[in-house]
Amino acid sequence: MSLSSHLEQLKKKHQHLSEHVESMQRSPATDDIELAKLKKQKLMLKEEITRLSTH
């Protein structure tokens, strides 16, 4: 897998997580622990994308 395709895949995962987090935040019955886990995954993806983009 090339670097650009890997970055594209990471960006899609990040976007999907972002949409899921937003959806959960609009729901009154949101599990705060699950939401925190998703936000952490999203942040880790963002950091990986940034790291790979700068190298």
TITI-957185 format. One record per residue: x, y, z of N, C-alpha, C in turn. Coordinates in nm, 3 decimals. Example, Ala and Ser with C-alpha at 12.3 -4.5 7.8 and 13.67 -1.06 7.14 Angstrom:
2
+---------+---------+---------+---------+---------+---------+---------+---------+---------+
:     n_x :     n_y :     n_z :    ca_x :    ca_y :    ca_z :     c_x :     c_y :     c_z :
+---------+---------+---------+---------+---------+---------+---------+---------+---------+
:   1.319 :  -0.569 :   0.780 :   1.230 :  -0.450 :   0.780 :   1.320 :  -0.330 :   0.780 :
:   1.285 :  -0.225 :   0.708 :   1.367 :  -0.106 :   0.714 :   1.290 :   0.003 :   0.787 :
+---------+---------+---------+---------+---------+---------+---------+---------+---------+
# end
This chain:
55
+---------+---------+---------+---------+---------+---------+---------+---------+---------+
:     n_x :     n_y :     n_z :    ca_x :    ca_y :    ca_z :     c_x :     c_y :     c_z :
+---------+---------+---------+---------+---------+---------+---------+---------+---------+
:   0.085 :  -0.117 :   0.000 :   0.000 :   0.000 :   0.000 :   0.090 :   0.124 :   0.000 :
:   0.061 :   0.214 :  -0.089 :   0.141 :   0.336 :  -0.096 :   0.105 :   0.431 :   0.018 :
:   0.193 :   0.522 :   0.044 :   0.172 :   0.619 :   0.152 :   0.047 :   0.702 :   0.128 :
:   0.028 :   0.746 :   0.005 :  -0.088 :   0.831 :  -0.024 :  -0.219 :   0.755 :  -0.006 :
:  -0.223 :   0.628 :  -0.046 :  -0.347 :   0.552 :  -0.027 :  -0.370 :   0.522 :   0.122 :
:  -0.263 :   0.499 :   0.196 :  -0.274 :   0.478 :   0.339 :  -0.327 :   0.604 :   0.408 :
:  -0.274 :   0.720 :   0.369 :  -0.322 :   0.847 :   0.424 :  -0.470 :   0.868 :   0.392 :
:  -0.507 :   0.836 :   0.272 :  -0.647 :   0.852 :   0.230 :  -0.737 :   0.762 :   0.314 :
:  -0.693 :   0.641 :   0.339 :  -0.770 :   0.548 :   0.420 :  -0.783 :   0.600 :   0.564 :
:  -0.676 :   0.653 :   0.619 :  -0.680 :   0.710 :   0.754 :  -0.775 :   0.830 :   0.760 :
:  -0.773 :   0.912 :   0.658 :  -0.861 :   1.030 :   0.654 :  -1.008 :   0.988 :   0.648 :
:  -1.037 :   0.881 :   0.574 :  -1.175 :   0.832 :   0.567 :  -1.220 :   0.779 :   0.702 :
:  -1.132 :   0.705 :   0.771 :  -1.165 :   0.655 :   0.904 :  -1.189 :   0.771 :   1.000 :
:  -1.105 :   0.875 :   0.990 :  -1.120 :   0.992 :   1.076 :  -1.253 :   1.061 :   1.050 :
:  -1.289 :   1.075 :   0.925 :  -1.416 :   1.139 :   0.889 :  -1.534 :   1.057 :   0.941 :
:  -1.527 :   0.926 :   0.926 :  -1.634 :   0.838 :   0.975 :  -1.649 :   0.852 :   1.127 :
:  -1.537 :   0.851 :   1.199 :  -1.541 :   0.867 :   1.344 :  -1.598 :   1.003 :   1.382 :
:  -1.559 :   1.105 :   1.308 :  -1.608 :   1.239 :   1.335 :  -1.760 :   1.246 :   1.322 :
:  -1.812 :   1.186 :   1.218 :  -1.957 :   1.183 :   1.197 :  -2.027 :   1.104 :   1.307 :
:  -1.966 :   0.993 :   1.348 :  -2.024 :   0.910 :   1.454 :  -2.025 :   0.985 :   1.588 :
:  -1.916 :   1.054 :   1.619 :  -1.907 :   1.133 :   1.742 :  -2.013 :   1.242 :   1.742 :
:  -2.027 :   1.313 :   1.631 :  -2.128 :   1.418 :   1.622 :  -2.269 :   1.362 :   1.642 :
:  -2.295 :   1.248 :   1.583 :  -2.424 :   1.183 :   1.597 :  -2.450 :   1.145 :   1.743 :
:  -2.349 :   1.090 :   1.808 :  -2.365 :   1.052 :   1.949 :  -2.388 :   1.173 :   2.038 :
:  -2.321 :   1.284 :   2.007 :  -2.336 :   1.403 :   2.089 :  -2.476 :   1.462 :   2.078 :
:  -2.545 :   1.438 :   1.969 :  -2.682 :   1.488 :   1.952 :  -2.784 :   1.399 :   2.022 :
:  -2.744 :   1.278 :   2.055 :  -2.835 :   1.183 :   2.119 :  -2.838 :   1.204 :   2.270 :
:  -2.957 :   1.209 :   2.328 :  -2.964 :   1.230 :   2.474 :  -2.916 :   1.109 :   2.555 :
:  -2.918 :   0.991 :   2.498 :  -2.878 :   0.870 :   2.571 :  -2.736 :   0.826 :   2.534 :
:  -2.645 :   0.921 :   2.529 :  -2.509 :   0.892 :   2.488 :  -2.429 :   0.833 :   2.604 :
:  -2.354 :   0.728 :   2.572 :  -2.263 :   0.666 :   2.668 :  -2.135 :   0.749 :   2.669 :
:  -2.110 :   0.819 :   2.779 :  -1.996 :   0.910 :   2.787 :  -1.862 :   0.837 :   2.773 :
:  -1.854 :   0.716 :   2.825 :  -1.729 :   0.640 :   2.815 :  -1.702 :   0.601 :   2.670 :
:  -1.805 :   0.555 :   2.601 :  -1.789 :   0.519 :   2.460 :  -1.753 :   0.642 :   2.377 :
:  -1.817 :   0.754 :   2.407 :  -1.789 :   0.879 :   2.336 :  -1.643 :   0.920 :   2.357 :
:  -1.594 :   0.908 :   2.479 :  -1.455 :   0.942 :   2.509 :  -1.358 :   0.851 :   2.433 :
:  -1.391 :   0.723 :   2.424 :  -1.306 :   0.628 :   2.349 :  -1.301 :   0.666 :   2.201 :
:  -1.416 :   0.701 :   2.146 :  -1.420 :   0.739 :   2.004 :  -1.341 :   0.866 :   1.979 :
:  -1.353 :   0.961 :   2.071 :  -1.278 :   1.086 :   2.056 :  -1.127 :   1.061 :   2.063 :
:  -1.087 :   0.969 :   2.150 :  -0.946 :   0.936 :   2.162 :  -0.896 :   0.869 :   2.034 :
:  -0.975 :   0.778 :   1.977 :  -0.939 :   0.713 :   1.851 :  -0.925 :   0.817 :   1.740 :
:  -1.020 :   0.910 :   1.739 :  -1.019 :   1.015 :   1.637 :  -0.891 :   1.099 :   1.649 :
:  -0.854 :   1.135 :   1.772 :  -0.733 :   1.213 :   1.795 :  -0.609 :   1.135 :   1.752 :
:  -0.604 :   1.006 :   1.784 :  -0.490 :   0.925 :   1.746 :  -0.477 :   0.916 :   1.594 :
:  -0.590 :   0.903 :   1.525 :  -0.588 :   0.902 :   1.378 :  -0.536 :   1.034 :   1.323 :
:  -0.584 :   1.144 :   1.381 :  -0.543 :   1.277 :   1.336 :  -0.392 :   1.296 :   1.354 :
:  -0.341 :   1.250 :   1.468 :  -0.197 :   1.260 :   1.493 :  -0.118 :   1.175 :   1.395 :
:  -0.167 :   1.056 :   1.364 :  -0.099 :   0.968 :   1.267 :  -0.101 :   1.031 :   1.128 :
:  -0.214 :   1.089 :   1.090 :  -0.224 :   1.156 :   0.959 :  -0.124 :   1.270 :   0.952 :
:  -0.117 :   1.349 :   1.058 :  -0.024 :   1.463 :   1.062 :   0.121 :   1.414 :   1.055 :
:   0.151 :   1.310 :   1.132 :   0.286 :   1.257 :   1.134 :   0.329 :   1.206 :   0.996 :
:   0.240 :   1.134 :   0.930 :   0.273 :   1.079 :   0.799 :   0.278 :   1.187 :   0.691 :
:   0.198 :   1.290 :   0.707 :   0.193 :   1.397 :   0.608 :   0.319 :   1.483 :   0.611 :
:   0.383 :   1.492 :   0.727 :   0.500 :   1.578 :   0.738 :   0.629 :   1.506 :   0.704 :
:   0.624 :   1.375 :   0.685 :   0.745 :   1.299 :   0.651 :   0.750 :   1.262 :   0.507 :
+---------+---------+---------+---------+---------+---------+---------+---------+---------+
# end
